[in-house]
Amino acid sequence: MFLLFEVIPAAYVPLFIFFARILDVSIGTLRIMFVSKGYRMKATLLGFIEVLIWIIIVAQIFQNLDNWMNYVAFAGGFAAGNFIGMYIEEQMKMGIQIFRIIVGQESAFLSEKLKEANFRVTELSGEGKYGPVKIIFTVSKRKRWQELADIVGKYAPNAFYSVEDVKHVSQMDEEVQPYKQDLITRMLKLKKGI
């Protein structure tokens, strides 16, 4: 494999390092996401690929220590890889999240609108800085975040809400279970027909 790099003109080595680093860091970002969501096999496979690419990049840098462009390409690829990896992770919308919504009593009908949209809702009474509030909890697929935000914006525009990733959930109904055959699962299958 390293013989291939010997035929690449030295002027193109920084470009190779830049794009390979983007790939390796993007894969690393996805690996961290899979680790946090408990996808062991996907995280393991991506970790192997990530480190293999990194070793190839570092080998190129050590073979060309006198070329300062390689260092800039390495750092630039790292920065760009973080950006691209975060973008990919955002677009995948994998996993489950808990939504906490705090709304004034006058907008208590928000929970009914969420139920109509097939969100599972738990509602509690609380006390806020300016008086009584309703605290609404719902656990749902991450890809429904925008739908929930739109409902809250329409029916309770002054509500405060926060969103957090959930690693494990018990007693979820069929509606909310994470989709098992996501794009990455299909891409990472090693045998046809599994």
C-alpha positions as CSV (number, residue, x, y, z in Angstrom):
1,M,0.0,0.0,0.0
2,F,2.8,2.4,0.8
3,L,4.3,1.7,-2.6
4,L,1.3,3.5,-4.0
5,F,2.2,6.7,-2.2
6,E,5.7,6.6,-3.6
7,V,4.3,7.2,-7.1
8,I,2.2,10.1,-5.9
9,P,4.1,13.4,-6.6
10,A,5.2,15.1,-3.3
11,A,3.0,18.1,-4.2
12,Y,-0.1,16.0,-3.8
13,V,0.8,14.4,-0.5
14,P,-0.7,17.4,1.5
15,L,-4.0,17.0,-0.4
16,F,-4.0,13.3,0.4
17,I,-3.3,14.1,4.1
18,F,-6.0,16.7,4.2
19,F,-8.8,14.6,2.7
20,A,-7.8,11.4,4.5
21,R,-7.8,13.4,7.8
22,I,-11.3,14.6,7.0
23,L,-12.4,11.0,6.5
24,D,-10.7,9.8,9.7
25,V,-12.1,12.5,11.9
26,S,-15.6,12.2,10.5
27,I,-15.5,8.5,11.2
28,G,-14.3,9.3,14.7
29,T,-17.2,11.6,15.3
30,L,-19.7,8.9,14.2
31,R,-17.8,6.3,16.3
32,I,-18.3,8.5,19.4
33,M,-22.0,8.8,18.6
34,F,-22.3,5.1,18.3
35,V,-20.5,4.5,21.6
36,S,-22.8,7.0,23.4
37,K,-25.8,5.2,22.0
38,G,-24.6,1.7,22.9
39,Y,-24.0,0.4,19.3
40,R,-20.9,-1.7,20.1
41,M,-20.3,-3.4,16.8
42,K,-20.7,-0.3,14.7
43,A,-18.4,1.7,17.0
44,T,-15.8,-1.1,17.0
45,L,-15.7,-1.4,13.1
46,L,-15.5,2.4,12.7
47,G,-12.7,2.6,15.3
48,F,-10.7,0.1,13.4
49,I,-11.1,2.0,10.1
50,E,-10.4,5.3,11.9
51,V,-7.1,4.2,13.3
52,L,-6.0,2.5,10.1
53,I,-6.5,5.7,8.2
54,W,-4.7,7.7,10.9
55,I,-1.7,5.4,10.8
56,I,-1.4,5.8,7.0
57,I,-1.6,9.6,7.4
58,V,1.0,9.7,10.2
59,A,3.3,7.5,8.1
60,Q,3.1,10.0,5.2
61,I,4.0,12.9,7.6
62,F,7.0,11.0,8.9
63,Q,8.2,10.2,5.4
64,N,7.9,13.9,4.5
65,L,9.0,15.7,7.7
66,D,10.5,18.6,5.8
67,N,7.2,19.6,4.1
68,W,5.4,22.1,6.4
69,M,2.3,21.9,4.1
70,N,1.7,18.4,5.5
71,Y,1.3,19.8,9.0
72,V,-1.1,22.5,7.8
73,A,-3.0,19.8,5.8
74,F,-3.2,17.6,8.9
75,A,-4.6,20.4,11.1
76,G,-6.9,21.6,8.4
77,G,-8.3,18.1,7.8
78,F,-8.9,17.7,11.5
79,A,-10.9,20.9,11.7
80,A,-12.9,20.2,8.5
81,G,-13.4,16.6,9.7
82,N,-15.0,17.8,12.9
83,F,-17.4,20.1,11.0
84,I,-18.3,17.4,8.5
85,G,-18.6,14.6,11.1
86,M,-21.0,16.8,13.2
87,Y,-23.0,17.6,10.1
88,I,-23.4,13.9,9.2
89,E,-24.3,13.0,12.8
90,E,-26.9,15.8,12.8
91,Q,-28.4,14.6,9.5
92,M,-28.6,10.9,10.7
93,K,-31.0,11.8,13.6
94,M,-30.4,8.5,15.3
95,G,-31.5,7.6,18.8
96,I,-34.1,8.6,21.3
97,Q,-34.4,11.9,23.2
98,I,-36.3,13.2,26.3
99,F,-38.0,16.5,25.9
100,R,-38.7,18.6,29.0
101,I,-41.2,21.5,28.4
102,I,-42.1,24.0,31.0
103,V,-45.2,26.0,30.2
104,G,-47.5,28.4,32.0
105,Q,-50.9,27.1,33.2
106,E,-52.7,29.1,30.5
107,S,-51.1,26.9,27.9
108,A,-51.8,23.6,29.6
109,F,-53.6,22.3,26.5
110,L,-50.2,21.9,24.8
111,S,-50.1,18.3,26.2
112,E,-53.3,17.5,24.3
113,K,-51.8,18.8,21.0
114,L,-48.7,16.6,21.6
115,K,-50.9,13.6,22.3
116,E,-52.8,14.3,19.1
117,A,-49.5,14.2,17.2
118,N,-48.8,10.7,18.8
119,F,-46.2,11.9,21.4
120,R,-46.3,10.1,24.7
121,V,-46.8,12.7,27.4
122,T,-46.3,12.9,31.2
123,E,-47.5,16.1,32.8
124,L,-46.6,17.4,36.3
125,S,-47.6,20.6,38.1
126,G,-44.8,22.8,39.4
127,E,-43.9,26.2,40.7
128,G,-41.8,28.7,38.6
129,K,-40.5,32.1,39.2
130,Y,-43.7,33.7,38.2
131,G,-46.2,31.2,39.5
132,P,-47.7,27.8,38.7
133,V,-46.4,26.0,35.6
134,K,-46.9,22.6,33.9
135,I,-43.9,20.4,33.3
136,I,-44.4,18.2,30.3
137,F,-42.1,15.2,29.6
138,T,-42.1,13.2,26.4
139,V,-39.6,10.6,25.0
140,S,-39.5,10.2,21.3
141,K,-37.3,9.5,18.3
142,R,-34.7,12.2,17.6
143,K,-36.0,12.6,14.1
144,R,-39.2,14.0,15.6
145,W,-37.4,16.9,17.3
146,Q,-38.4,19.5,14.7
147,E,-42.1,18.4,14.8
148,L,-42.2,18.8,18.5
149,A,-40.5,22.2,18.4
150,D,-43.1,23.4,15.8
151,I,-46.0,22.3,18.0
152,V,-44.5,24.0,21.0
153,G,-43.8,27.2,19.0
154,K,-47.4,27.2,17.7
155,Y,-49.3,26.4,20.9
156,A,-47.0,27.7,23.6
157,P,-44.5,30.2,22.1
158,N,-43.3,31.3,25.5
159,A,-42.5,27.8,26.8
160,F,-39.1,26.8,27.9
161,Y,-37.9,23.4,26.7
162,S,-34.7,21.3,26.8
163,V,-33.7,18.2,25.0
164,E,-31.3,15.4,26.0
165,D,-30.2,12.1,24.4
166,V,-31.3,9.0,26.1
167,K,-29.2,5.8,26.0
168,H,-31.7,3.3,27.3
169,V,-35.4,3.3,27.6
170,S,-37.7,0.7,29.2
171,Q,-41.2,-0.2,28.2
172,M,-41.3,1.7,24.9
173,D,-44.2,1.0,22.7
174,E,-43.9,0.2,19.0
175,E,-44.4,3.8,18.0
176,V,-41.3,5.1,19.7
177,Q,-38.8,2.2,19.2
178,P,-35.6,3.2,17.4
179,Y,-35.5,2.1,13.7
180,K,-33.1,-0.9,13.6
181,Q,-32.4,-0.8,9.9
182,D,-30.9,2.7,9.6
183,L,-28.6,3.7,6.8
184,I,-25.4,3.0,8.7
185,T,-26.7,-0.5,9.7
186,R,-27.3,-1.3,6.1
187,M,-24.0,0.1,5.0
188,L,-22.0,-1.8,7.6
189,K,-23.4,-5.3,6.9
190,L,-20.7,-7.6,5.9
191,K,-22.7,-10.3,4.2
192,K,-25.3,-9.9,1.5
193,G,-28.8,-10.9,2.7
194,I,-28.3,-10.5,6.4
